[in-house]
Amino acid sequence: NDSVLVSSSRYGLNSSIGYSYNLFDFNNRDKLYGPQNKYKPDKVDQGLYLNSSLAYSFYEYGIGNSQSILSFKLGPSLTYGDFEKDFLDFTSVSIMPELVIKNGESPFDYDDFNENQRIKVDIQQQLFGPLLMGLSTYYIIDSSNDNYGKFDDQIYYLGISRRAYDLGLYYDENKESISLNFKIFNFGYSNFSKKFWLYFYKFN
C-alpha cells in the first residue's frame, strides 16, 4: 500500500436544511432560570422530538475528479432532566437513520464523502455534578459494507459543563486521536456579582 502525495485545487458547494418537531414537551414553563441552574447557560429544553435533515454537497478538483452527495436523515431525539441535581439529572439520546446517494470520488482520503447507509447514535449522560459522559457512533445498515450490522466510527466524550463554560475531551477510536474542546458562554453579560469580580481580579 504505497502512499501517493497529491496536490490539487478544490472548490465546492454545501447546503442543508433541517426541521425539528416537538412530539412531547417535558418542560415546566412556570419554572424560572435561577441559581439552581449552575451546569448550563440556559434552561434545558426537555422533550421528545422528531428531527429531519436534507443536505447536498458537491466538490470539484483541479485534477479532474469530482464528487457529490445527497443525504436525508430522519429520526427521534429525547432530552430529559433539568440538569439541576448532582446525580443523573440529564440524559440526551438521538437516533438518526441516514440515507445517502453518492456520485464520484475524492482524490483525498480526508474529505471523501461517506456512502454507507447508516444510523447515527448520540448519547450524553450526566454522571455527577458537572461531569458528563457521551458516545457518538454509527450503526452500519449497508449490506455491501464490511462492517454491516456493526457499530463504527466511535467517538467517546468526557466533559465538564458549567453555566459559564464547557470543557470536553474527545477520543476518536478509528483515528486513535484525542481532542480538547473549550467553550465560553454569555459574552457581553454585565450583571456580575462583586464576588465574581474579586475572584477575577485575583486570577489576573
N, C-alpha and C positions, 0 to 999 in steps of 0.2 A: 504494500500500500504506500506508494510514493506520494509525497505532498508536492503540490504544484503551486507556485506563487502566481496569483492572478491579479492584474491591475485593470480597472475599468471604471468609467464614469457610470453614474446611476441616477435616474430620476423616476419619480413615481407619484401615485395618487392614492390617498387613503380616505375613505369616507365611511361613516357608520351612523345608524340611528337606533335608538333604544327606547323602550317603554316599560314601566313598572306599574302593575295594577294591584291595589291593596285588596286582598280577599278577606282578611280578618285583621281588625285593628285591636291591639292589646294595650294601647296607651291609656293612661289616666289623664284626661285633658284638664282636670282640675288641679293636678299636681304641678307645682311650680319648681323651676330650676333654682337650686339653693346650695347651701354649704354641704349638704349630703352628697352632691354630685361632684366628688373630688377626683373621679377617674376619667371623666370625659368633658370636653369643652362645650358640649351641648347635651340635652336630654337624649337618651337612647330612643330611636324610632322603632318601637316594637310592633311586630305583626307578621302575618303570612302574606307573601307577595308572589305574583306570577310575573316573571321578567322575560322580556324578549329583546333580541338584538339582531339587526341585519347590517352586514358590513361588506364592503367591496374594496379590494386593494389591487394595484397594478404597478409593476416595476419594469422599466426598460433599461437595458445595459448597453454600454458602448461597444461591446464585443459581439453584439448580435443576439444575445439571449433576452428573453422576456418571460415574465410570469404574472399570472393574475389569479385571484381567488375570490369566490363569493361564499360567504358563510352565514348561516342562520342559527340562532340559539333561542331556545325556549325552555324555561324551567322554573321551579319554585325556589323561594328563599324564605328562611324563618329566622327572625331575631326575637329573642325572649330574655327578659331580665332587665332591671333598672340600672345595673352596674353601680349600685349604691352600697350594698352589703359587702363584707370582706371575703365571702366564700361562695363560689359557684352561682353568682348572681348575673351572669351574662353568657348567652350562648348564641352563636350565629352559624347557620348552615345554609349553603347554597348548592343546588344541583342543576347544572345547565347542559343538556344534550346539545351537541354541535354537529350540524350537517354542513359538508364542505364540497364545493365544486372548484377544482383547480386545473389550470392550464399552464404549460410551460415549466421552466425550472431556472433557479438562480445559479450563476456560476460560483457563488459563495455559499459556504455551509451555514454561516451565522444568520442569514436573512432568507433562507429558503422557506417558503410558506408550508405550514403543515397541511397534509391532505388526508389525514385519518378522520373517520367518523368516530367521535368520542364523546364522553360525558365528563365535564369538568366538575370537580367537587372541591368546595372550600369550606373549611371548618375553623371556627375560633371559639375558645372557651376560657373564661376566667378561672384561674386556679385559686389564687389567694391574693387579696388586696389588689394592687395594680398589675399583678403578674398575669399575662395571657399566654396561651399556647395555641398553635394553629397548624393546619396542614392544607396544602393546595396540591391537587393531583388530577390526573386524567384516567378514566377507565375506557380502555380501547374496545370499541364495538365494531371495528372494521375487520372482517374475517380474512382479508388479504394481508393484514399486518402480522408480523411475527409475535407481537405482544397481545394478540387478540384474547379478550377475556381476562386481561391483567391490568393492574394499575401501573401508570408510567409517569415520568416527569414529576416526581415528588419533591415538593419544597416545604421544609419544616420551618416553623416560626416560633420564636420565643420573644415576648415583648413586655415592656412596661408602659402602661397607659396612665397618664395623669391629665388634669384639667389643662395645664399649660403646655405640655409636651408629650411626645410619643417616641419611644425608643424601641426599635425592632431588630432582632438578629435572625437572619435567614440562612438556611443551609440547602443548597441545590444538590440533590443526590446524584443526578445524572452527570452534572458538570463537576461535581465534587468541589464546589466553591462556596465561600461564606461571604455574606454581605451585611452591612450595617446601615439601617435607615433611621434618620432622626428628623422629627417634625416639631415645629414650634407653632402654637396656636395663639389667636387673639392679639395679633399685632394691631396697634392703634388703640388698645384699651387703656383708659386713663384712670379708672376708678380703683387704683391700688391702695391698700392699707398702709399705714405708717410702718407696720411690722415688716411688710414686704420690702419697702424701700430701705429699711435698716439692714436687712439681710443682703440686699443688692449692693449697698454701699460697702459692707464688709467683704463681700465676694470680690469686688473690684479693687 
